[in-house]
Amino acid sequence: MANTPQSKKRARQNERRYAVNKARRSRIRTFLRKVEEAISTGNQEAAAEALRLAQPELARGVTKGVLHKNTVARKMSRLSSRVKALAAA
């Protein structure tokens, strides 16, 4: 348990950051789920639109330190290739 004033303050800050990061991660997952659902329906226009809306959220997750940049790059690449494959099919 935190004893010194500084460690108590750090504990408070950590709780606040945890809540913010959790909300941000949840928001990102929601956008990703919408893309996945659009892909599963086979609607290329809806999937492309969902991906277009999800990309800034993913990028924001990187800048805020919630996700690693390579993780986001991999997710964007895989999703965009799946959306592109819908157009070909």
MOPAC internal coordinates of N, CA, C and O (Angstrom, degrees):
PM7 1SCF
backbone

  N    0.0000 0     0.00 0     0.00 0    0    0    0
  C    1.4549 1     0.00 0     0.00 0    1    0    0
  C    1.5195 1   109.14 1     0.00 0    2    1    0
  O    1.2310 1   120.96 1   -31.87 1    3    2    1
  N    1.3353 1   115.77 1   148.13 1    3    2    1
  C    1.4614 1   120.89 1  -178.72 1    5    3    2
  C    1.5181 1   110.58 1   -69.93 1    6    5    3
  O    1.2310 1   120.94 1   -47.50 1    7    6    5
  N    1.3310 1   115.81 1   132.50 1    7    6    5
  C    1.4620 1   120.72 1  -178.99 1    9    7    6
  C    1.5194 1   112.90 1  -113.36 1   10    9    7
  O    1.2310 1   120.45 1   133.92 1   11   10    9
  N    1.3244 1   116.75 1   -46.08 1   11   10    9
  C    1.4576 1   119.42 1  -177.28 1   13   11   10
  C    1.5285 1   109.69 1   -79.06 1   14   13   11
  O    1.2310 1   120.81 1   -22.91 1   15   14   13
  N    1.3299 1   116.06 1   157.09 1   15   14   13
  C    1.4770 1   118.55 1   178.70 1   17   15   14
  C    1.5283 1   112.66 1   -57.19 1   18   17   15
  O    1.2310 1   120.73 1   141.11 1   19   18   17
  N    1.3319 1   116.21 1   -38.89 1   19   18   17
  C    1.4637 1   119.51 1  -179.43 1   21   19   18
  C    1.5252 1   111.47 1   -66.31 1   22   21   19
  O    1.2310 1   120.10 1   139.32 1   23   22   21
  N    1.3281 1   117.41 1   -40.68 1   23   22   21
  C    1.4648 1   119.36 1   179.79 1   25   23   22
  C    1.5264 1   111.06 1   -70.25 1   26   25   23
  O    1.2310 1   119.99 1   149.04 1   27   26   25
  N    1.3186 1   117.63 1   -30.96 1   27   26   25
  C    1.4640 1   120.75 1   175.40 1   29   27   26
  C    1.5246 1   110.21 1   -66.70 1   30   29   27
  O    1.2310 1   120.94 1   138.71 1   31   30   29
  N    1.3315 1   115.82 1   -41.29 1   31   30   29
  C    1.4586 1   120.33 1   178.92 1   33   31   30
  C    1.5330 1   110.13 1   -65.02 1   34   33   31
  O    1.2310 1   120.76 1   137.29 1   35   34   33
  N    1.3375 1   116.14 1   -42.71 1   35   34   33
  C    1.4572 1   119.65 1   179.01 1   37   35   34
  C    1.5285 1   110.56 1   -61.95 1   38   37   35
  O    1.2310 1   120.04 1   141.55 1   39   38   37
  N    1.3081 1   117.53 1   -38.45 1   39   38   37
  C    1.4667 1   121.08 1   178.67 1   41   39   38
  C    1.5285 1   110.42 1   -62.99 1   42   41   39
  O    1.2310 1   120.61 1   138.00 1   43   42   41
  N    1.3453 1   116.45 1   -42.00 1   43   42   41
  C    1.4705 1   120.03 1   177.38 1   45   43   42
  C    1.5239 1   110.60 1   -63.17 1   46   45   43
  O    1.2310 1   120.69 1   135.10 1   47   46   45
  N    1.3377 1   116.28 1   -44.90 1   47   46   45
  C    1.4578 1   120.34 1  -179.41 1   49   47   46
  C    1.5289 1   111.22 1   -62.78 1   50   49   47
  O    1.2310 1   121.27 1   139.21 1   51   50   49
  N    1.3467 1   115.17 1   -40.79 1   51   50   49
  C    1.4621 1   119.24 1   179.99 1   53   51   50
  C    1.5254 1   111.46 1   -62.38 1   54   53   51
  O    1.2310 1   120.32 1   140.21 1   55   54   53
  N    1.3193 1   117.00 1   -39.79 1   55   54   53
  C    1.4662 1   120.12 1   178.00 1   57   55   54
  C    1.5194 1   111.12 1   -62.52 1   58   57   55
  O    1.2310 1   120.52 1   136.85 1   59   58   57
  N    1.3365 1   116.61 1   -43.15 1   59   58   57
  C    1.4619 1   120.62 1   179.47 1   61   59   58
  C    1.5346 1   110.81 1   -64.19 1   62   61   59
  O    1.2310 1   120.27 1   133.04 1   63   62   61
  N    1.3211 1   117.08 1   -46.96 1   63   62   61
  C    1.4559 1   120.95 1  -179.17 1   65   63   62
  C    1.5247 1   110.86 1   -63.41 1   66   65   63
  O    1.2310 1   120.67 1   141.82 1   67   66   65
  N    1.3401 1   116.32 1   -38.18 1   67   66   65
  C    1.4622 1   121.14 1   179.28 1   69   67   66
  C    1.5277 1   109.75 1   -60.72 1   70   69   67
  O    1.2310 1   120.37 1   135.68 1   71   70   69
  N    1.3171 1   116.91 1   -44.32 1   71   70   69
  C    1.4644 1   121.10 1  -179.28 1   73   71   70
  C    1.5311 1   110.92 1   -64.95 1   74   73   71
  O    1.2310 1   120.32 1   137.24 1   75   74   73
  N    1.3255 1   116.99 1   -42.76 1   75   74   73
  C    1.4655 1   121.03 1  -179.52 1   77   75   74
  C    1.5193 1   110.19 1   -65.83 1   78   77   75
  O    1.2310 1   120.60 1   133.50 1   79   78   77
  N    1.3338 1   116.45 1   -46.50 1   79   78   77
  C    1.4605 1   120.53 1  -178.80 1   81   79   78
  C    1.5228 1   111.56 1   -65.10 1   82   81   79
  O    1.2310 1   120.63 1   143.35 1   83   82   81
  N    1.3203 1   116.40 1   -36.65 1   83   82   81
  C    1.4619 1   120.70 1   179.22 1   85   83   82
  C    1.5263 1   110.05 1   -64.37 1   86   85   83
  O    1.2310 1   120.62 1   135.88 1   87   86   85
  N    1.3310 1   116.42 1   -44.12 1   87   86   85
  C    1.4618 1   120.87 1   178.80 1   89   87   86
  C    1.5277 1   110.56 1   -63.66 1   90   89   87
  O    1.2310 1   120.45 1   139.17 1   91   90   89
  N    1.3211 1   116.74 1   -40.83 1   91   90   89
  C    1.4629 1   120.84 1  -178.68 1   93   91   90
  C    1.5276 1   110.65 1   -66.86 1   94   93   91
  O    1.2310 1   120.60 1   137.47 1   95   94   93
  N    1.3385 1   116.46 1   -42.53 1   95   94   93
  C    1.4688 1   120.72 1   177.48 1   97   95   94
  C    1.5222 1   110.96 1   -62.32 1   98   97   95
  O    1.2310 1   120.72 1   139.42 1   99   98   97
  N    1.3232 1   116.23 1   -40.58 1   99   98   97
  C    1.4613 1   121.12 1   179.41 1  101   99   98
  C    1.5239 1   110.38 1   -64.07 1  102  101   99
  O    1.2310 1   120.28 1   138.09 1  103  102  101
  N    1.3148 1   117.08 1   -41.91 1  103  102  101
  C    1.4614 1   121.79 1   178.96 1  105  103  102
  C    1.5298 1   110.72 1   -62.57 1  106  105  103
  O    1.2310 1   120.58 1   137.38 1  107  106  105
  N    1.3231 1   116.50 1   -42.62 1  107  106  105
  C    1.4606 1   121.33 1   179.36 1  109  107  106
  C    1.5288 1   109.85 1   -63.53 1  110  109  107
  O    1.2310 1   120.49 1   135.58 1  111  110  109
  N    1.3297 1   116.67 1   -44.42 1  111  110  109
  C    1.4695 1   120.61 1   179.88 1  113  111  110
  C    1.5269 1   111.10 1   -61.95 1  114  113  111
  O    1.2310 1   120.34 1   143.86 1  115  114  113
  N    1.3340 1   116.96 1   -36.14 1  115  114  113
  C    1.4619 1   120.61 1   178.46 1  117  115  114
  C    1.5258 1   110.22 1   -62.89 1  118  117  115
  O    1.2310 1   120.54 1   135.06 1  119  118  117
  N    1.3283 1   116.56 1   -44.94 1  119  118  117
  C    1.4607 1   119.97 1   179.04 1  121  119  118
  C    1.5298 1   110.72 1   -63.83 1  122  121  119
  O    1.2310 1   120.25 1   140.23 1  123  122  121
  N    1.3338 1   117.13 1   -39.77 1  123  122  121
  C    1.4627 1   120.55 1   178.40 1  125  123  122
  C    1.5336 1   110.67 1   -65.09 1  126  125  123
  O    1.2310 1   120.72 1   139.96 1  127  126  125
  N    1.3310 1   116.23 1   -40.04 1  127  126  125
  C    1.4609 1   120.05 1   179.24 1  129  127  126
  C    1.5253 1   110.43 1   -62.72 1  130  129  127
  O    1.2310 1   120.08 1   140.95 1  131  130  129
  N    1.3301 1   117.45 1   -39.05 1  131  130  129
  C    1.4642 1   120.33 1   178.76 1  133  131  130
  C    1.5285 1   111.16 1   -62.90 1  134  133  131
  O    1.2310 1   120.68 1   141.23 1  135  134  133
  N    1.3320 1   116.31 1   -38.77 1  135  134  133
  C    1.4664 1   119.80 1   177.36 1  137  135  134
  C    1.5301 1   109.80 1   -65.13 1  138  137  135
  O    1.2310 1   120.73 1   134.01 1  139  138  137
  N    1.3314 1   116.22 1   -45.99 1  139  138  137
  C    1.4678 1   120.90 1   179.87 1  141  139  138
  C    1.5314 1   110.97 1   -59.05 1  142  141  139
  O    1.2310 1   120.39 1   137.01 1  143  142  141
  N    1.3190 1   116.87 1   -42.99 1  143  142  141
  C    1.4608 1   120.52 1  -179.94 1  145  143  142
  C    1.5231 1   111.30 1   -65.23 1  146  145  143
  O    1.2310 1   120.58 1   139.66 1  147  146  145
  N    1.3289 1   116.50 1   -40.34 1  147  146  145
  C    1.4633 1   120.36 1   179.23 1  149  147  146
  C    1.5285 1   110.51 1   -65.55 1  150  149  147
  O    1.2310 1   120.46 1   142.21 1  151  150  149
  N    1.3253 1   116.73 1   -37.79 1  151  150  149
  C    1.4654 1   120.66 1   178.08 1  153  151  150
  C    1.5327 1   109.76 1   -66.13 1  154  153  151
  O    1.2310 1   120.78 1   137.52 1  155  154  153
  N    1.3255 1   116.11 1   -42.48 1  155  154  153
  C    1.4681 1   119.44 1  -176.89 1  157  155  154
  C    1.5318 1   112.01 1   -66.43 1  158  157  155
  O    1.2310 1   119.96 1   151.56 1  159  158  157
  N    1.3359 1   117.68 1   -28.44 1  159  158  157
  C    1.4594 1   119.72 1   177.38 1  161  159  158
  C    1.5246 1   111.69 1   -75.47 1  162  161  159
  O    1.2310 1   120.74 1   159.35 1  163  162  161
  N    1.3358 1   116.19 1   -20.65 1  163  162  161
  C    1.4559 1   120.46 1   179.20 1  165  163  162
  C    1.5140 1   113.86 1    87.04 1  166  165  163
  O    1.2310 1   120.18 1  -173.18 1  167  166  165
  N    1.3235 1   117.27 1     6.82 1  167  166  165
  C    1.4594 1   121.55 1   179.54 1  169  167  166
  C    1.5222 1   108.87 1   -85.88 1  170  169  167
  O    1.2310 1   120.89 1   -73.08 1  171  170  169
  N    1.3375 1   115.90 1   106.92 1  171  170  169
  C    1.4685 1   120.05 1  -174.49 1  173  171  170
  C    1.5210 1   112.10 1   -67.90 1  174  173  171
  O    1.2310 1   119.78 1   141.87 1  175  174  173
  N    1.3249 1   118.02 1   -38.13 1  175  174  173
  C    1.4683 1   120.73 1  -178.39 1  177  175  174
  C    1.5332 1   110.54 1   -65.89 1  178  177  175
  O    1.2310 1   120.88 1   134.90 1  179  178  177
  N    1.3330 1   115.92 1   -45.10 1  179  178  177
  C    1.4657 1   119.92 1   179.60 1  181  179  178
  C    1.5160 1   111.08 1   -65.29 1  182  181  179
  O    1.2310 1   120.51 1   141.34 1  183  182  181
  N    1.3343 1   116.63 1   -38.66 1  183  182  181
  C    1.4638 1   120.25 1   179.71 1  185  183  182
  C    1.5255 1   110.66 1   -66.55 1  186  185  183
  O    1.2310 1   120.43 1   138.57 1  187  186  185
  N    1.3250 1   116.79 1   -41.43 1  187  186  185
  C    1.4563 1   120.41 1   179.67 1  189  187  186
  C    1.5317 1   110.75 1   -65.03 1  190  189  187
  O    1.2310 1   120.75 1   139.58 1  191  190  189
  N    1.3216 1   116.18 1   -40.42 1  191  190  189
  C    1.4656 1   120.27 1   178.76 1  193  191  190
  C    1.5319 1   111.09 1   -66.51 1  194  193  191
  O    1.2310 1   120.49 1   137.55 1  195  194  193
  N    1.3306 1   116.67 1   -42.45 1  195  194  193
  C    1.4661 1   120.58 1   178.67 1  197  195  194
  C    1.5233 1   110.70 1   -63.50 1  198  197  195
  O    1.2310 1   120.57 1   140.57 1  199  198  197
  N    1.3275 1   116.51 1   -39.43 1  199  198  197
  C    1.4687 1   120.29 1   178.04 1  201  199  198
  C    1.5263 1   110.53 1   -66.47 1  202  201  199
  O    1.2310 1   120.57 1   139.66 1  203  202  201
  N    1.3357 1   116.51 1   -40.34 1  203  202  201
  C    1.4620 1   120.45 1   179.01 1  205  203  202
  C    1.5279 1   111.29 1   -60.82 1  206  205  203
  O    1.2310 1   120.44 1   144.35 1  207  206  205
  N    1.3391 1   116.77 1   -35.65 1  207  206  205
  C    1.4589 1   120.88 1   178.34 1  209  207  206
  C    1.5270 1   112.26 1   -78.80 1  210  209  207
  O    1.2310 1   120.12 1   152.26 1  211  210  209
  N    1.3221 1   117.38 1   -27.74 1  211  210  209
  C    1.4676 1   121.04 1  -177.28 1  213  211  210
  C    1.5235 1   112.12 1   -78.95 1  214  213  211
  O    1.2310 1   119.69 1   149.70 1  215  214  213
  N    1.3185 1   118.20 1   -30.30 1  215  214  213
  C    1.4606 1   120.79 1  -174.67 1  217  215  214
  C    1.5278 1   113.65 1   -59.64 1  218  217  215
  O    1.2310 1   118.57 1   134.22 1  219  218  217
  N    1.3401 1   120.32 1   -45.78 1  219  218  217
  C    1.4681 1   118.33 1   178.19 1  221  219  218
  C    1.5246 1   112.70 1   -64.79 1  222  221  219
  O    1.2310 1   120.51 1   147.61 1  223  222  221
  N    1.3295 1   116.63 1   -32.39 1  223  222  221
  C    1.4711 1   119.65 1   178.39 1  225  223  222
  C    1.5237 1   110.30 1   -65.63 1  226  225  223
  O    1.2310 1   120.71 1   137.12 1  227  226  225
  N    1.3120 1   116.24 1   -42.88 1  227  226  225
  C    1.4649 1   120.13 1   177.79 1  229  227  226
  C    1.5280 1   110.47 1   -63.37 1  230  229  227
  O    1.2310 1   120.58 1   135.95 1  231  230  229
  N    1.3284 1   116.50 1   -44.05 1  231  230  229
  C    1.4689 1   120.23 1   179.69 1  233  231  230
  C    1.5240 1   110.82 1   -62.98 1  234  233  231
  O    1.2310 1   120.74 1   142.59 1  235  234  233
  N    1.3200 1   116.20 1   -37.41 1  235  234  233
  C    1.4640 1   120.22 1   177.95 1  237  235  234
  C    1.5281 1   110.80 1   -65.04 1  238  237  235
  O    1.2310 1   120.85 1   144.06 1  239  238  237
  N    1.3208 1   115.98 1   -35.94 1  239  238  237
  C    1.4601 1   120.07 1   176.87 1  241  239  238
  C    1.5096 1   111.94 1   -61.39 1  242  241  239
  O    1.2310 1   120.61 1   146.40 1  243  242  241
  N    1.3285 1   116.44 1   -33.60 1  243  242  241
  C    1.4662 1   120.64 1   177.58 1  245  243  242
  C    1.5217 1   110.14 1   -70.15 1  246  245  243
  O    1.2310 1   120.49 1   132.17 1  247  246  245
  N    1.3290 1   116.67 1   -47.83 1  247  246  245
  C    1.4607 1   119.45 1  -175.97 1  249  247  246
  C    1.5194 1   111.74 1   -66.36 1  250  249  247
  O    1.2310 1   120.42 1   150.83 1  251  250  249
  N    1.3414 1   116.81 1   -29.17 1  251  250  249
  C    1.4615 1   120.54 1   179.69 1  253  251  250
  C    1.5233 1   112.51 1   -86.71 1  254  253  251
  O    1.2310 1   120.41 1   176.15 1  255  254  253
  N    1.3287 1   116.82 1    -3.85 1  255  254  253
  C    1.4545 1   119.87 1   176.09 1  257  255  254
  C    1.5125 1   114.77 1    82.10 1  258  257  255
  O    1.2310 1   120.06 1  -163.25 1  259  258  257
  N    1.3294 1   117.49 1    16.75 1  259  258  257
  C    1.4623 1   120.45 1  -179.63 1  261  259  258
  C    1.5228 1   110.10 1   -84.47 1  262  261  259
  O    1.2310 1   120.37 1   143.29 1  263  262  261
  N    1.3358 1   116.90 1   -36.71 1  263  262  261
  C    1.4580 1   122.29 1  -179.10 1  265  263  262
  C    1.5236 1   109.72 1  -125.91 1  266  265  263
  O    1.2310 1   121.01 1   -26.46 1  267  266  265
  N    1.3261 1   115.68 1   153.54 1  267  266  265
  C    1.4581 1   120.75 1   176.99 1  269  267  266
  C    1.5205 1   109.12 1   -79.15 1  270  269  267
  O    1.2310 1   120.59 1   -33.24 1  271  270  269
  N    1.3336 1   116.47 1   146.76 1  271  270  269
  C    1.4629 1   119.81 1  -175.07 1  273  271  270
  C    1.5249 1   112.69 1   -63.95 1  274  273  271
  O    1.2310 1   120.00 1   144.42 1  275  274  273
  N    1.3379 1   117.61 1   -35.58 1  275  274  273
  C    1.4633 1   119.35 1   179.50 1  277  275  274
  C    1.5288 1   111.14 1   -69.85 1  278  277  275
  O    1.2310 1   120.49 1   146.52 1  279  278  277
  N    1.3242 1   116.67 1   -33.48 1  279  278  277
  C    1.4640 1   120.76 1   176.83 1  281  279  278
  C    1.5260 1   109.78 1   -62.42 1  282  281  279
  O    1.2310 1   120.82 1   134.01 1  283  282  281
  N    1.3189 1   116.05 1   -45.99 1  283  282  281
  C    1.4624 1   120.82 1  -179.32 1  285  283  282
  C    1.5192 1   110.65 1   -67.20 1  286  285  283
  O    1.2310 1   120.39 1   139.30 1  287  286  285
  N    1.3253 1   116.86 1   -40.70 1  287  286  285
  C    1.4646 1   120.15 1   178.64 1  289  287  286
  C    1.5188 1   110.30 1   -61.42 1  290  289  287
  O    1.2310 1   120.31 1   138.18 1  291  290  289
  N    1.3254 1   117.01 1   -41.82 1  291  290  289
  C    1.4608 1   121.33 1   178.94 1  293  291  290
  C    1.5282 1   110.92 1   -64.26 1  294  293  291
  O    1.2310 1   120.56 1   134.72 1  295  294  293
  N    1.3519 1   116.53 1   -45.28 1  295  294  293
  C    1.4639 1   120.16 1  -179.52 1  297  295  294
  C    1.5317 1   111.12 1   -62.81 1  298  297  295
  O    1.2310 1   120.39 1   134.58 1  299  298  297
  N    1.3340 1   116.87 1   -45.42 1  299  298  297
  C    1.4656 1   120.37 1   179.98 1  301  299  298
  C    1.5211 1   110.72 1   -62.03 1  302  301  299
  O    1.2310 1   120.64 1   137.33 1  303  302  301
  N    1.3216 1   116.39 1   -42.67 1  303  302  301
  C    1.4513 1   120.68 1  -178.38 1  305  303  302
  C    1.5209 1   110.73 1   -63.46 1  306  305  303
  O    1.2310 1   120.18 1   133.21 1  307  306  305
  N    1.3156 1   117.26 1   -46.79 1  307  306  305
  C    1.4580 1   120.87 1  -177.96 1  309  307  306
  C    1.5241 1   111.90 1   -66.66 1  310  309  307
  O    1.2310 1   120.71 1   139.42 1  311  310  309
  N    1.3444 1   116.26 1   -40.58 1  311  310  309
  C    1.4602 1   119.11 1   179.51 1  313  311  310
  C    1.5280 1   110.85 1   -67.07 1  314  313  311
  O    1.2310 1   120.49 1   136.30 1  315  314  313
  N    1.3345 1   116.67 1   -43.70 1  315  314  313
  C    1.4606 1   119.45 1  -177.96 1  317  315  314
  C    1.5202 1   111.16 1   -65.34 1  318  317  315
  O    1.2310 1   120.21 1   144.38 1  319  318  317
  N    1.3473 1   117.21 1   -35.62 1  319  318  317
  C    1.4602 1   118.63 1   177.98 1  321  319  318
  C    1.5258 1   110.80 1   -68.86 1  322  321  319
  O    1.2310 1   119.85 1   145.48 1  323  322  321
  N    1.3276 1   117.88 1   -34.52 1  323  322  321
  C    1.4666 1   120.95 1   177.48 1  325  323  322
  C    1.5205 1   111.33 1   -68.72 1  326  325  323
  O    1.2310 1   120.70 1   140.06 1  327  326  325
  N    1.3467 1   116.26 1   -39.94 1  327  326  325
  C    1.4742 1   119.87 1   177.55 1  329  327  326
  C    1.5192 1   109.59 1   -65.79 1  330  329  327
  O    1.2310 1   120.71 1   139.52 1  331  330  329
  N    1.3310 1   116.26 1   -40.48 1  331  330  329
  C    1.4671 1   120.67 1   179.44 1  333  331  330
  C    1.5304 1   110.35 1   -64.28 1  334  333  331
  O    1.2310 1   120.25 1   143.89 1  335  334  333
  N    1.3269 1   117.12 1   -36.11 1  335  334  333
  C    1.4627 1   120.64 1   179.44 1  337  335  334
  C    1.5258 1   111.29 1   -66.19 1  338  337  335
  O    1.2310 1   120.43 1   151.28 1  339  338  337
  N    1.3453 1   116.78 1   -28.72 1  339  338  337
  C    1.4624 1   119.33 1   176.80 1  341  339  338
  C    1.5112 1   111.39 1   -63.53 1  342  341  339
  O    1.2310 1   120.72 1   142.38 1  343  342  341
  N    1.3274 1   116.24 1   -37.62 1  343  342  341
  C    1.4586 1   120.35 1  -179.29 1  345  343  342
  C    1.5337 1   110.56 1   -66.59 1  346  345  343
  O    1.2310 1   120.93 1   143.73 1  347  346  345
  N    1.3286 1   115.84 1   -36.27 1  347  346  345
  C    1.4658 1   119.54 1  -179.11 1  349  347  346
  C    1.5293 1   111.28 1   -72.24 1  350  349  347
  O    1.2310 1   120.93 1   150.50 1  351  350  349
  N    1.3329 1   115.82 1   -29.50 1  351  350  349
  C    1.4786 1   118.80 1  -175.84 1  353  351  350
  C    1.5148 1   113.73 1   -83.24 1  354  353  351
  O    1.2310 1   120.10 1   180.00 1  355  354  353

